[in-house]
Amino acid sequence: MKINKKYENIVFTFLMAFGMSCLISFFMMLVSIGFRHFVFLNWLKSWGIAFVFAFPAAYVFPKIIRKVMRKITFVESD
């Protein structure tokens, strides 16, 4: 199954937020409770909550950051 090219940005953002929230929530849980007390179901719950926030943030932040970068950077002329 292939997805239409016009949805490329949203699919990329979804997959990036999926992977990042999964990885970060996993390591944050290990840091906070340690590997010995790690509970897979608790991690799945925290990952789900993280993803709910990560996906919209990953969609909106690049647009805001590009606007800020255009204001604080300049092109050097010869």
N, CA, C, O and CB atoms as a CASP TS submission, in Angstrom:
PFRMAT TS
TARGET T0000
AUTHOR 0000-0000-0000
METHOD Language model
MODEL 1
PARENT N/A
ATOM      1  N   MET     1       0.847  -1.184   0.000  1.00  0.00           N
ATOM      2  CA  MET     1       0.000   0.000   0.000  1.00  0.00           C
ATOM      3  C   MET     1       0.893   1.248   0.000  1.00  0.00           C
ATOM      4  O   MET     1       1.814   1.369   0.807  1.00  0.00           O
ATOM      5  CB  MET     1      -0.964  -0.002   1.232  1.00  0.00           C
ATOM      6  N   LYS     2       0.606   2.145  -0.897  1.00  0.00           N
ATOM      7  CA  LYS     2       1.355   3.396  -0.964  1.00  0.00           C
ATOM      8  C   LYS     2       0.438   4.551  -0.598  1.00  0.00           C
ATOM      9  O   LYS     2      -0.761   4.535  -0.873  1.00  0.00           O
ATOM     10  CB  LYS     2       1.963   3.606  -2.371  1.00  0.00           C
ATOM     11  N   ILE     3       1.040   5.553   0.031  1.00  0.00           N
ATOM     12  CA  ILE     3       0.298   6.744   0.442  1.00  0.00           C
ATOM     13  C   ILE     3       0.588   7.851  -0.563  1.00  0.00           C
ATOM     14  O   ILE     3       1.713   7.987  -1.045  1.00  0.00           O
ATOM     15  CB  ILE     3       0.684   7.188   1.898  1.00  0.00           C
ATOM     16  N   ASN     4      -0.421   8.627  -0.870  1.00  0.00           N
ATOM     17  CA  ASN     4      -0.296   9.724  -1.814  1.00  0.00           C
ATOM     18  C   ASN     4       0.806  10.691  -1.369  1.00  0.00           C
ATOM     19  O   ASN     4       0.952  10.975  -0.181  1.00  0.00           O
ATOM     20  CB  ASN     4      -1.637  10.462  -1.956  1.00  0.00           C
ATOM     21  N   LYS     5       1.569  11.185  -2.327  1.00  0.00           N
ATOM     22  CA  LYS     5       2.693  12.096  -2.077  1.00  0.00           C
ATOM     23  C   LYS     5       2.267  13.357  -1.320  1.00  0.00           C
ATOM     24  O   LYS     5       3.064  13.919  -0.568  1.00  0.00           O
ATOM     25  CB  LYS     5       3.344  12.490  -3.397  1.00  0.00           C
ATOM     26  N   LYS     6       1.039  13.803  -1.505  1.00  0.00           N
ATOM     27  CA  LYS     6       0.599  15.033  -0.831  1.00  0.00           C
ATOM     28  C   LYS     6       0.501  14.862   0.688  1.00  0.00           C
ATOM     29  O   LYS     6       0.449  15.852   1.417  1.00  0.00           O
ATOM     30  CB  LYS     6      -0.754  15.472  -1.383  1.00  0.00           C
ATOM     31  N   TYR     7       0.476  13.628   1.164  1.00  0.00           N
ATOM     32  CA  TYR     7       0.421  13.366   2.601  1.00  0.00           C
ATOM     33  C   TYR     7       1.801  13.065   3.198  1.00  0.00           C
ATOM     34  O   TYR     7       1.908  12.675   4.361  1.00  0.00           O
ATOM     35  CB  TYR     7      -0.518  12.207   2.874  1.00  0.00           C
ATOM     36  N   GLU     8       2.841  13.246   2.402  1.00  0.00           N
ATOM     37  CA  GLU     8       4.192  12.902   2.832  1.00  0.00           C
ATOM     38  C   GLU     8       4.593  13.614   4.122  1.00  0.00           C
ATOM     39  O   GLU     8       5.154  12.982   5.018  1.00  0.00           O
ATOM     40  CB  GLU     8       5.179  13.237   1.737  1.00  0.00           C
ATOM     41  N   ASN     9       4.322  14.899   4.235  1.00  0.00           N
ATOM     42  CA  ASN     9       4.719  15.674   5.415  1.00  0.00           C
ATOM     43  C   ASN     9       4.032  15.160   6.676  1.00  0.00           C
ATOM     44  O   ASN     9       4.686  15.008   7.708  1.00  0.00           O
ATOM     45  CB  ASN     9       4.394  17.156   5.213  1.00  0.00           C
ATOM     46  N   ILE    10       2.754  14.893   6.619  1.00  0.00           N
ATOM     47  CA  ILE    10       2.016  14.442   7.798  1.00  0.00           C
ATOM     48  C   ILE    10       2.435  13.025   8.193  1.00  0.00           C
ATOM     49  O   ILE    10       2.531  12.720   9.381  1.00  0.00           O
ATOM     50  CB  ILE    10       0.499  14.495   7.534  1.00  0.00           C
ATOM     51  N   VAL    11       2.684  12.165   7.218  1.00  0.00           N
ATOM     52  CA  VAL    11       3.123  10.796   7.519  1.00  0.00           C
ATOM     53  C   VAL    11       4.535  10.822   8.110  1.00  0.00           C
ATOM     54  O   VAL    11       4.816  10.101   9.068  1.00  0.00           O
ATOM     55  CB  VAL    11       3.086   9.908   6.237  1.00  0.00           C
ATOM     56  N   PHE    12       5.420  11.643   7.551  1.00  0.00           N
ATOM     57  CA  PHE    12       6.765  11.782   8.091  1.00  0.00           C
ATOM     58  C   PHE    12       6.707  12.275   9.535  1.00  0.00           C
ATOM     59  O   PHE    12       7.388  11.740  10.410  1.00  0.00           O
ATOM     60  CB  PHE    12       7.598  12.743   7.227  1.00  0.00           C
ATOM     61  N   THR    13       5.888  13.299   9.777  1.00  0.00           N
ATOM     62  CA  THR    13       5.752  13.853  11.123  1.00  0.00           C
ATOM     63  C   THR    13       5.207  12.807  12.092  1.00  0.00           C
ATOM     64  O   THR    13       5.683  12.697  13.222  1.00  0.00           O
ATOM     65  CB  THR    13       4.836  15.084  11.105  1.00  0.00           C
ATOM     66  N   PHE    14       4.221  12.047  11.656  1.00  0.00           N
ATOM     67  CA  PHE    14       3.637  10.990  12.493  1.00  0.00           C
ATOM     68  C   PHE    14       4.704   9.959  12.869  1.00  0.00           C
ATOM     69  O   PHE    14       4.851   9.609  14.040  1.00  0.00           O
ATOM     70  CB  PHE    14       2.458  10.298  11.756  1.00  0.00           C
ATOM     71  N   LEU    15       5.445   9.480  11.872  1.00  0.00           N
ATOM     72  CA  LEU    15       6.458   8.461  12.137  1.00  0.00           C
ATOM     73  C   LEU    15       7.599   8.992  12.999  1.00  0.00           C
ATOM     74  O   LEU    15       8.111   8.277  13.861  1.00  0.00           O
ATOM     75  CB  LEU    15       7.010   7.929  10.832  1.00  0.00           C
ATOM     76  N   MET    16       7.997  10.234  12.771  1.00  0.00           N
ATOM     77  CA  MET    16       9.059  10.837  13.572  1.00  0.00           C
ATOM     78  C   MET    16       8.603  11.008  15.022  1.00  0.00           C
ATOM     79  O   MET    16       9.349  10.683  15.946  1.00  0.00           O
ATOM     80  CB  MET    16       9.480  12.198  12.976  1.00  0.00           C
ATOM     81  N   ALA    17       7.399  11.510  15.226  1.00  0.00           N
ATOM     82  CA  ALA    17       6.870  11.678  16.583  1.00  0.00           C
ATOM     83  C   ALA    17       6.690  10.324  17.263  1.00  0.00           C
ATOM     84  O   ALA    17       6.937  10.186  18.461  1.00  0.00           O
ATOM     85  CB  ALA    17       5.528  12.438  16.550  1.00  0.00           C
ATOM     86  N   PHE    18       6.262   9.335  16.498  1.00  0.00           N
ATOM     87  CA  PHE    18       6.085   7.979  17.024  1.00  0.00           C
ATOM     88  C   PHE    18       7.413   7.443  17.572  1.00  0.00           C
ATOM     89  O   PHE    18       7.495   7.001  18.718  1.00  0.00           O
ATOM     90  CB  PHE    18       5.536   7.034  15.922  1.00  0.00           C
ATOM     91  N   GLY    19       8.434   7.494  16.739  1.00  0.00           N
ATOM     92  CA  GLY    19       9.734   6.969  17.141  1.00  0.00           C
ATOM     93  C   GLY    19      10.381   7.757  18.265  1.00  0.00           C
ATOM     94  O   GLY    19      10.901   7.172  19.215  1.00  0.00           O
ATOM     95  N   MET    20      10.352   9.067  18.166  1.00  0.00           N
ATOM     96  CA  MET    20      10.981   9.905  19.187  1.00  0.00           C
ATOM     97  C   MET    20      10.292   9.762  20.537  1.00  0.00           C
ATOM     98  O   MET    20      10.963   9.614  21.559  1.00  0.00           O
ATOM     99  CB  MET    20      10.968  11.363  18.753  1.00  0.00           C
ATOM    100  N   SER    21       8.961   9.805  20.558  1.00  0.00           N
ATOM    101  CA  SER    21       8.243   9.688  21.831  1.00  0.00           C
ATOM    102  C   SER    21       8.448   8.309  22.441  1.00  0.00           C
ATOM    103  O   SER    21       8.546   8.176  23.660  1.00  0.00           O
ATOM    104  CB  SER    21       6.743   9.960  21.634  1.00  0.00           C
ATOM    105  N   CYS    22       8.513   7.294  21.606  1.00  0.00           N
ATOM    106  CA  CYS    22       8.755   5.930  22.079  1.00  0.00           C
ATOM    107  C   CYS    22      10.128   5.833  22.744  1.00  0.00           C
ATOM    108  O   CYS    22      10.244   5.345  23.868  1.00  0.00           O
ATOM    109  CB  CYS    22       8.653   4.924  20.909  1.00  0.00           C
ATOM    110  N   LEU    23      11.138   6.285  22.067  1.00  0.00           N
ATOM    111  CA  LEU    23      12.503   6.202  22.564  1.00  0.00           C
ATOM    112  C   LEU    23      12.718   7.062  23.808  1.00  0.00           C
ATOM    113  O   LEU    23      13.290   6.599  24.795  1.00  0.00           O
ATOM    114  CB  LEU    23      13.470   6.617  21.481  1.00  0.00           C
ATOM    115  N   ILE    24      12.269   8.290  23.760  1.00  0.00           N
ATOM    116  CA  ILE    24      12.485   9.201  24.883  1.00  0.00           C
ATOM    117  C   ILE    24      11.721   8.748  26.122  1.00  0.00           C
ATOM    118  O   ILE    24      12.269   8.773  27.224  1.00  0.00           O
ATOM    119  CB  ILE    24      12.067  10.619  24.502  1.00  0.00           C
ATOM    120  N   SER    25      10.460   8.334  25.959  1.00  0.00           N
ATOM    121  CA  SER    25       9.701   7.878  27.129  1.00  0.00           C
ATOM    122  C   SER    25      10.328   6.631  27.733  1.00  0.00           C
ATOM    123  O   SER    25      10.319   6.465  28.953  1.00  0.00           O
ATOM    124  CB  SER    25       8.241   7.600  26.750  1.00  0.00           C
ATOM    125  N   PHE    26      10.869   5.753  26.899  1.00  0.00           N
ATOM    126  CA  PHE    26      11.533   4.551  27.390  1.00  0.00           C
ATOM    127  C   PHE    26      12.743   4.910  28.261  1.00  0.00           C
ATOM    128  O   PHE    26      12.873   4.416  29.381  1.00  0.00           O
ATOM    129  CB  PHE    26      11.969   3.664  26.211  1.00  0.00           C
ATOM    130  N   PHE    27      13.618   5.763  27.748  1.00  0.00           N
ATOM    131  CA  PHE    27      14.815   6.109  28.501  1.00  0.00           C
ATOM    132  C   PHE    27      14.508   6.971  29.723  1.00  0.00           C
ATOM    133  O   PHE    27      15.173   6.840  30.750  1.00  0.00           O
ATOM    134  CB  PHE    27      15.793   6.826  27.603  1.00  0.00           C
ATOM    135  N   MET    28      13.525   7.839  29.629  1.00  0.00           N
ATOM    136  CA  MET    28      13.144   8.631  30.805  1.00  0.00           C
ATOM    137  C   MET    28      12.593   7.740  31.903  1.00  0.00           C
ATOM    138  O   MET    28      12.840   7.988  33.083  1.00  0.00           O
ATOM    139  CB  MET    28      12.108   9.697  30.427  1.00  0.00           C
ATOM    140  N   MET    29      11.855   6.714  31.532  1.00  0.00           N
ATOM    141  CA  MET    29      11.342   5.789  32.537  1.00  0.00           C
ATOM    142  C   MET    29      12.498   5.003  33.158  1.00  0.00           C
ATOM    143  O   MET    29      12.510   4.785  34.370  1.00  0.00           O
ATOM    144  CB  MET    29      10.300   4.826  31.913  1.00  0.00           C
ATOM    145  N   LEU    30      13.454   4.581  32.361  1.00  0.00           N
ATOM    146  CA  LEU    30      14.616   3.875  32.915  1.00  0.00           C
ATOM    147  C   LEU    30      15.407   4.762  33.867  1.00  0.00           C
ATOM    148  O   LEU    30      15.868   4.303  34.913  1.00  0.00           O
ATOM    149  CB  LEU    30      15.526   3.385  31.790  1.00  0.00           C
ATOM    150  N   VAL    31      15.561   6.023  33.506  1.00  0.00           N
ATOM    151  CA  VAL    31      16.294   6.953  34.359  1.00  0.00           C
ATOM    152  C   VAL    31      15.558   7.180  35.676  1.00  0.00           C
ATOM    153  O   VAL    31      16.179   7.239  36.737  1.00  0.00           O
ATOM    154  CB  VAL    31      16.508   8.287  33.635  1.00  0.00           C
ATOM    155  N   SER    32      14.247   7.308  35.607  1.00  0.00           N
ATOM    156  CA  SER    32      13.497   7.634  36.824  1.00  0.00           C
ATOM    157  C   SER    32      13.271   6.447  37.744  1.00  0.00           C
ATOM    158  O   SER    32      13.298   6.619  38.962  1.00  0.00           O
ATOM    159  CB  SER    32      12.176   8.220  36.455  1.00  0.00           C
ATOM    160  N   ILE    33      13.048   5.239  37.210  1.00  0.00           N
ATOM    161  CA  ILE    33      12.753   4.106  38.097  1.00  0.00           C
ATOM    162  C   ILE    33      13.776   2.984  38.021  1.00  0.00           C
ATOM    163  O   ILE    33      13.758   2.084  38.860  1.00  0.00           O
ATOM    164  CB  ILE    33      11.402   3.553  37.774  1.00  0.00           C
ATOM    165  N   GLY    34      14.656   3.015  37.050  1.00  0.00           N
ATOM    166  CA  GLY    34      15.680   1.986  36.919  1.00  0.00           C
ATOM    167  C   GLY    34      15.191   0.762  36.168  1.00  0.00           C
ATOM    168  O   GLY    34      13.989   0.524  36.044  1.00  0.00           O
ATOM    169  N   PHE    35      16.146  -0.006  35.670  1.00  0.00           N
ATOM    170  CA  PHE    35      15.805  -1.170  34.858  1.00  0.00           C
ATOM    171  C   PHE    35      15.169  -2.286  35.682  1.00  0.00           C
ATOM    172  O   PHE    35      14.316  -3.018  35.182  1.00  0.00           O
ATOM    173  CB  PHE    35      17.042  -1.692  34.161  1.00  0.00           C
ATOM    174  N   ARG    36      15.577  -2.416  36.930  1.00  0.00           N
ATOM    175  CA  ARG    36      15.041  -3.494  37.772  1.00  0.00           C
ATOM    176  C   ARG    36      13.551  -3.334  38.058  1.00  0.00           C
ATOM    177  O   ARG    36      12.839  -4.328  38.202  1.00  0.00           O
ATOM    178  CB  ARG    36      15.800  -3.552  39.082  1.00  0.00           C
ATOM    179  N   HIS    37      13.077  -2.103  38.141  1.00  0.00           N
ATOM    180  CA  HIS    37      11.671  -1.857  38.442  1.00  0.00           C
ATOM    181  C   HIS    37      10.866  -1.482  37.197  1.00  0.00           C
ATOM    182  O   HIS    37       9.702  -1.091  37.286  1.00  0.00           O
ATOM    183  CB  HIS    37      11.552  -0.759  39.479  1.00  0.00           C
ATOM    184  N   PHE    38      11.501  -1.608  36.055  1.00  0.00           N
ATOM    185  CA  PHE    38      10.840  -1.254  34.801  1.00  0.00           C
ATOM    186  C   PHE    38       9.636  -2.158  34.553  1.00  0.00           C
ATOM    187  O   PHE    38       9.740  -3.383  34.612  1.00  0.00           O
ATOM    188  CB  PHE    38      11.827  -1.349  33.626  1.00  0.00           C
ATOM    189  N   VAL    39       8.512  -1.544  34.281  1.00  0.00           N
ATOM    190  CA  VAL    39       7.280  -2.292  33.998  1.00  0.00           C
ATOM    191  C   VAL    39       6.812  -1.898  32.604  1.00  0.00           C
ATOM    192  O   VAL    39       6.530  -0.728  32.343  1.00  0.00           O
ATOM    193  CB  VAL    39       6.161  -2.007  35.078  1.00  0.00           C
ATOM    194  N   PHE    40       6.731  -2.872  31.719  1.00  0.00           N
ATOM    195  CA  PHE    40       6.398  -2.636  30.316  1.00  0.00           C
ATOM    196  C   PHE    40       5.064  -1.896  30.157  1.00  0.00           C
ATOM    197  O   PHE    40       4.970  -0.982  29.338  1.00  0.00           O
ATOM    198  CB  PHE    40       6.348  -3.961  29.565  1.00  0.00           C
ATOM    199  N   LEU    41       4.053  -2.266  30.908  1.00  0.00           N
ATOM    200  CA  LEU    41       2.737  -1.623  30.769  1.00  0.00           C
ATOM    201  C   LEU    41       2.777  -0.164  31.202  1.00  0.00           C
ATOM    202  O   LEU    41       2.106   0.677  30.603  1.00  0.00           O
ATOM    203  CB  LEU    41       1.688  -2.376  31.590  1.00  0.00           C
ATOM    204  N   ASN    42       3.552   0.146  32.233  1.00  0.00           N
ATOM    205  CA  ASN    42       3.693   1.552  32.633  1.00  0.00           C
ATOM    206  C   ASN    42       4.381   2.364  31.542  1.00  0.00           C
ATOM    207  O   ASN    42       4.025   3.515  31.291  1.00  0.00           O
ATOM    208  CB  ASN    42       4.485   1.661  33.946  1.00  0.00           C
ATOM    209  N   TRP    43       5.379   1.745  30.892  1.00  0.00           N
ATOM    210  CA  TRP    43       6.051   2.440  29.798  1.00  0.00           C
ATOM    211  C   TRP    43       5.086   2.676  28.628  1.00  0.00           C
ATOM    212  O   TRP    43       5.076   3.760  28.045  1.00  0.00           O
ATOM    213  CB  TRP    43       7.277   1.633  29.326  1.00  0.00           C
ATOM    214  N   LEU    44       4.285   1.677  28.289  1.00  0.00           N
ATOM    215  CA  LEU    44       3.319   1.860  27.204  1.00  0.00           C
ATOM    216  C   LEU    44       2.349   2.993  27.511  1.00  0.00           C
ATOM    217  O   LEU    44       1.991   3.768  26.624  1.00  0.00           O
ATOM    218  CB  LEU    44       2.545   0.566  26.957  1.00  0.00           C
ATOM    219  N   LYS    45       1.930   3.087  28.751  1.00  0.00           N
ATOM    220  CA  LYS    45       1.021   4.168  29.148  1.00  0.00           C
ATOM    221  C   LYS    45       1.721   5.521  29.012  1.00  0.00           C
ATOM    222  O   LYS    45       1.153   6.458  28.453  1.00  0.00           O
ATOM    223  CB  LYS    45       0.524   3.961  30.603  1.00  0.00           C
ATOM    224  N   SER    46       2.943   5.626  29.518  1.00  0.00           N
ATOM    225  CA  SER    46       3.646   6.905  29.435  1.00  0.00           C
ATOM    226  C   SER    46       3.985   7.252  27.990  1.00  0.00           C
ATOM    227  O   SER    46       3.957   8.423  27.611  1.00  0.00           O
ATOM    228  CB  SER    46       4.923   6.870  30.280  1.00  0.00           C
ATOM    229  N   TRP    47       4.307   6.238  27.178  1.00  0.00           N
ATOM    230  CA  TRP    47       4.575   6.503  25.765  1.00  0.00           C
ATOM    231  C   TRP    47       3.323   7.015  25.060  1.00  0.00           C
ATOM    232  O   TRP    47       3.398   7.945  24.256  1.00  0.00           O
ATOM    233  CB  TRP    47       5.090   5.237  25.071  1.00  0.00           C
ATOM    234  N   GLY    48       2.183   6.416  25.356  1.00  0.00           N
ATOM    235  CA  GLY    48       0.930   6.866  24.740  1.00  0.00           C
ATOM    236  C   GLY    48       0.633   8.322  25.057  1.00  0.00           C
ATOM    237  O   GLY    48       0.222   9.086  24.184  1.00  0.00           O
ATOM    238  N   ILE    49       0.842   8.695  26.297  1.00  0.00           N
ATOM    239  CA  ILE    49       0.622  10.094  26.700  1.00  0.00           C
ATOM    240  C   ILE    49       1.634  10.997  26.001  1.00  0.00           C
ATOM    241  O   ILE    49       1.278  12.072  25.518  1.00  0.00           O
ATOM    242  CB  ILE    49       0.731  10.251  28.247  1.00  0.00           C
ATOM    243  N   ALA    50       2.890  10.566  25.946  1.00  0.00           N
ATOM    244  CA  ALA    50       3.924  11.365  25.281  1.00  0.00           C
ATOM    245  C   ALA    50       3.600  11.565  23.808  1.00  0.00           C
ATOM    246  O   ALA    50       3.806  12.653  23.271  1.00  0.00           O
ATOM    247  CB  ALA    50       5.296  10.699  25.429  1.00  0.00           C
ATOM    248  N   PHE    51       3.096  10.524  23.149  1.00  0.00           N
ATOM    249  CA  PHE    51       2.802  10.631  21.724  1.00  0.00           C
ATOM    250  C   PHE    51       1.662  11.611  21.451  1.00  0.00           C
ATOM    251  O   PHE    51       1.679  12.323  20.447  1.00  0.00           O
ATOM    252  CB  PHE    51       2.454   9.262  21.158  1.00  0.00           C
ATOM    253  N   VAL    52       0.686  11.648  22.335  1.00  0.00           N
ATOM    254  CA  VAL    52      -0.441  12.585  22.173  1.00  0.00           C
ATOM    255  C   VAL    52       0.070  14.019  22.113  1.00  0.00           C
ATOM    256  O   VAL    52      -0.501  14.849  21.406  1.00  0.00           O
ATOM    257  CB  VAL    52      -1.462  12.429  23.333  1.00  0.00           C
ATOM    258  N   PHE    53       1.132  14.317  22.843  1.00  0.00           N
ATOM    259  CA  PHE    53       1.709  15.657  22.815  1.00  0.00           C
ATOM    260  C   PHE    53       2.793  15.800  21.746  1.00  0.00           C
ATOM    261  O   PHE    53       2.967  16.879  21.180  1.00  0.00           O
ATOM    262  CB  PHE    53       2.284  15.999  24.175  1.00  0.00           C
ATOM    263  N   ALA    54       3.513  14.726  21.471  1.00  0.00           N
ATOM    264  CA  ALA    54       4.628  14.792  20.526  1.00  0.00           C
ATOM    265  C   ALA    54       4.163  15.022  19.091  1.00  0.00           C
ATOM    266  O   ALA    54       4.797  15.776  18.354  1.00  0.00           O
ATOM    267  CB  ALA    54       5.443  13.517  20.597  1.00  0.00           C
ATOM    268  N   PHE    55       3.080  14.393  18.689  1.00  0.00           N
ATOM    269  CA  PHE    55       2.651  14.520  17.300  1.00  0.00           C
ATOM    270  C   PHE    55       2.245  15.950  16.942  1.00  0.00           C
ATOM    271  O   PHE    55       2.744  16.485  15.953  1.00  0.00           O
ATOM    272  CB  PHE    55       1.495  13.581  17.032  1.00  0.00           C
ATOM    273  N   PRO    56       1.353  16.591  17.716  1.00  0.00           N
ATOM    274  CA  PRO    56       1.038  17.985  17.362  1.00  0.00           C
ATOM    275  C   PRO    56       2.248  18.913  17.483  1.00  0.00           C
ATOM    276  O   PRO    56       2.410  19.834  16.682  1.00  0.00           O
ATOM    277  CB  PRO    56      -0.086  18.502  18.248  1.00  0.00           C
ATOM    278  N   ALA    57       3.093  18.670  18.484  1.00  0.00           N
ATOM    279  CA  ALA    57       4.278  19.508  18.642  1.00  0.00           C
ATOM    280  C   ALA    57       5.218  19.348  17.452  1.00  0.00           C
ATOM    281  O   ALA    57       5.766  20.335  16.961  1.00  0.00           O
ATOM    282  CB  ALA    57       5.010  19.162  19.945  1.00  0.00           C
ATOM    283  N   ALA    58       5.408  18.126  16.988  1.00  0.00           N
ATOM    284  CA  ALA    58       6.284  17.875  15.842  1.00  0.00           C
ATOM    285  C   ALA    58       5.707  18.458  14.562  1.00  0.00           C
ATOM    286  O   ALA    58       6.448  18.722  13.614  1.00  0.00           O
ATOM    287  CB  ALA    58       6.519  16.378  15.671  1.00  0.00           C
ATOM    288  N   TYR    59       4.415  18.658  14.521  1.00  0.00           N
ATOM    289  CA  TYR    59       3.778  19.236  13.337  1.00  0.00           C
ATOM    290  C   TYR    59       3.859  20.761  13.349  1.00  0.00           C
ATOM    291  O   TYR    59       4.061  21.383  12.306  1.00  0.00           O
ATOM    292  CB  TYR    59       2.316  18.792  13.252  1.00  0.00           C
ATOM    293  N   VAL    60       3.702  21.360  14.524  1.00  0.00           N
ATOM    294  CA  VAL    60       3.625  22.820  14.633  1.00  0.00           C
ATOM    295  C   VAL    60       5.005  23.467  14.806  1.00  0.00           C
ATOM    296  O   VAL    60       5.283  24.491  14.182  1.00  0.00           O
ATOM    297  CB  VAL    60       2.729  23.205  15.805  1.00  0.00           C
ATOM    298  N   PHE    61       5.865  22.890  15.634  1.00  0.00           N
ATOM    299  CA  PHE    61       7.152  23.519  15.949  1.00  0.00           C
ATOM    300  C   PHE    61       8.015  23.834  14.734  1.00  0.00           C
ATOM    301  O   PHE    61       8.582  24.926  14.686  1.00  0.00           O
ATOM    302  CB  PHE    61       7.920  22.636  16.866  1.00  0.00           C
ATOM    303  N   PRO    62       8.152  22.950  13.753  1.00  0.00           N
ATOM    304  CA  PRO    62       9.004  23.319  12.609  1.00  0.00           C
ATOM    305  C   PRO    62       8.547  24.593  11.901  1.00  0.00           C
ATOM    306  O   PRO    62       9.382  25.370  11.439  1.00  0.00           O
ATOM    307  CB  PRO    62       9.039  22.183  11.612  1.00  0.00           C
ATOM    308  N   LYS    63       7.260  24.815  11.809  1.00  0.00           N
ATOM    309  CA  LYS    63       6.754  26.032  11.154  1.00  0.00           C
ATOM    310  C   LYS    63       7.150  27.269  11.951  1.00  0.00           C
ATOM    311  O   LYS    63       7.569  28.276  11.380  1.00  0.00           O
ATOM    312  CB  LYS    63       5.215  25.972  10.997  1.00  0.00           C
ATOM    313  N   ILE    64       7.017  27.190  13.263  1.00  0.00           N
ATOM    314  CA  ILE    64       7.375  28.318  14.128  1.00  0.00           C
ATOM    315  C   ILE    64       8.882  28.551  14.095  1.00  0.00           C
ATOM    316  O   ILE    64       9.341  29.689  13.998  1.00  0.00           O
ATOM    317  CB  ILE    64       6.903  28.065  15.579  1.00  0.00           C
ATOM    318  N   ILE    65       9.636  27.480  14.176  1.00  0.00           N
ATOM    319  CA  ILE    65      11.089  27.591  14.197  1.00  0.00           C
ATOM    320  C   ILE    65      11.610  28.172  12.885  1.00  0.00           C
ATOM    321  O   ILE    65      12.548  28.969  12.891  1.00  0.00           O
ATOM    322  CB  ILE    65      11.725  26.223  14.461  1.00  0.00           C
ATOM    323  N   ARG    66      11.008  27.779  11.758  1.00  0.00           N
ATOM    324  CA  ARG    66      11.436  28.355  10.462  1.00  0.00           C
ATOM    325  C   ARG    66      11.215  29.865  10.433  1.00  0.00           C
ATOM    326  O   ARG    66      12.062  30.605   9.934  1.00  0.00           O
ATOM    327  CB  ARG    66      10.668  27.691   9.292  1.00  0.00           C
ATOM    328  N   LYS    67      10.075  30.328  10.967  1.00  0.00           N
ATOM    329  CA  LYS    67       9.800  31.766  10.998  1.00  0.00           C
ATOM    330  C   LYS    67      10.822  32.495  11.863  1.00  0.00           C
ATOM    331  O   LYS    67      11.322  33.553  11.482  1.00  0.00           O
ATOM    332  CB  LYS    67       8.380  32.033  11.521  1.00  0.00           C
ATOM    333  N   VAL    68      11.129  31.934  13.018  1.00  0.00           N
ATOM    334  CA  VAL    68      12.118  32.543  13.903  1.00  0.00           C
ATOM    335  C   VAL    68      13.487  32.557  13.230  1.00  0.00           C
ATOM    336  O   VAL    68      14.200  33.560  13.290  1.00  0.00           O
ATOM    337  CB  VAL    68      12.186  31.788  15.248  1.00  0.00           C
ATOM    338  N   MET    69      13.853  31.461  12.598  1.00  0.00           N
ATOM    339  CA  MET    69      15.153  31.392  11.939  1.00  0.00           C
ATOM    340  C   MET    69      15.276  32.403  10.803  1.00  0.00           C
ATOM    341  O   MET    69      16.355  32.954  10.581  1.00  0.00           O
ATOM    342  CB  MET    69      15.392  29.992  11.408  1.00  0.00           C
ATOM    343  N   ARG    70      14.206  32.648  10.097  1.00  0.00           N
ATOM    344  CA  ARG    70      14.244  33.655   9.016  1.00  0.00           C
ATOM    345  C   ARG    70      14.483  35.039   9.577  1.00  0.00           C
ATOM    346  O   ARG    70      15.096  35.879   8.919  1.00  0.00           O
ATOM    347  CB  ARG    70      12.936  33.642   8.207  1.00  0.00           C
ATOM    348  N   LYS    71      14.002  35.289  10.796  1.00  0.00           N
ATOM    349  CA  LYS    71      14.175  36.613  11.400  1.00  0.00           C
ATOM    350  C   LYS    71      15.561  36.793  12.001  1.00  0.00           C
ATOM    351  O   LYS    71      16.069  37.913  12.039  1.00  0.00           O
ATOM    352  CB  LYS    71      13.124  36.840  12.470  1.00  0.00           C
ATOM    353  N   ILE    72      16.179  35.724  12.468  1.00  0.00           N
ATOM    354  CA  ILE    72      17.465  35.899  13.164  1.00  0.00           C
ATOM    355  C   ILE    72      18.676  35.549  12.294  1.00  0.00           C
ATOM    356  O   ILE    72      19.815  35.709  12.732  1.00  0.00           O
ATOM    357  CB  ILE    72      17.487  35.046  14.416  1.00  0.00           C
ATOM    358  N   THR    73      18.444  35.079  11.084  1.00  0.00           N
ATOM    359  CA  THR    73      19.562  34.794  10.191  1.00  0.00           C
ATOM    360  C   THR    73      19.530  35.746   9.014  1.00  0.00           C
ATOM    361  O   THR    73      18.501  36.353   8.716  1.00  0.00           O
ATOM    362  CB  THR    73      19.523  33.335   9.706  1.00  0.00           C
ATOM    363  N   PHE    74      20.649  35.870   8.357  1.00  0.00           N
ATOM    364  CA  PHE    74      20.713  36.716   7.177  1.00  0.00           C
ATOM    365  C   PHE    74      21.644  36.075   6.157  1.00  0.00           C
ATOM    366  O   PHE    74      22.466  35.223   6.495  1.00  0.00           O
ATOM    367  CB  PHE    74      21.191  38.145   7.541  1.00  0.00           C
ATOM    368  N   VAL    75      21.505  36.486   4.937  1.00  0.00           N
ATOM    369  CA  VAL    75      22.343  35.979   3.863  1.00  0.00           C
ATOM    370  C   VAL    75      23.451  37.004   3.632  1.00  0.00           C
ATOM    371  O   VAL    75      23.186  38.191   3.442  1.00  0.00           O
ATOM    372  CB  VAL    75      21.511  35.718   2.550  1.00  0.00           C
ATOM    373  N   GLU    76      24.665  36.537   3.650  1.00  0.00           N
ATOM    374  CA  GLU    76      25.792  37.428   3.393  1.00  0.00           C
ATOM    375  C   GLU    76      25.869  37.712   1.904  1.00  0.00           C
ATOM    376  O   GLU    76      25.723  36.811   1.078  1.00  0.00           O
ATOM    377  CB  GLU    76      27.122  36.814   3.905  1.00  0.00           C
ATOM    378  N   SER    77      26.095  38.954   1.575  1.00  0.00           N
ATOM    379  CA  SER    77      26.270  39.314   0.168  1.00  0.00           C
ATOM    380  C   SER    77      27.761  39.441  -0.127  1.00  0.00           C
ATOM    381  O   SER    77      28.567  39.680   0.772  1.00  0.00           O
ATOM    382  CB  SER    77      25.521  40.642  -0.171  1.00  0.00           C
ATOM    383  N   ASP    78      28.106  39.281  -1.375  1.00  0.00           N
ATOM    384  CA  ASP    78      29.530  39.350  -1.774  1.00  0.00           C
ATOM    385  C   ASP    78      30.076  40.723  -1.688  1.00  0.00           C
ATOM    386  O   ASP    78      31.250  40.941  -1.988  1.00  0.00           O
ATOM    387  CB  ASP    78      29.720  38.846  -3.165  1.00  0.00           C
TER
END
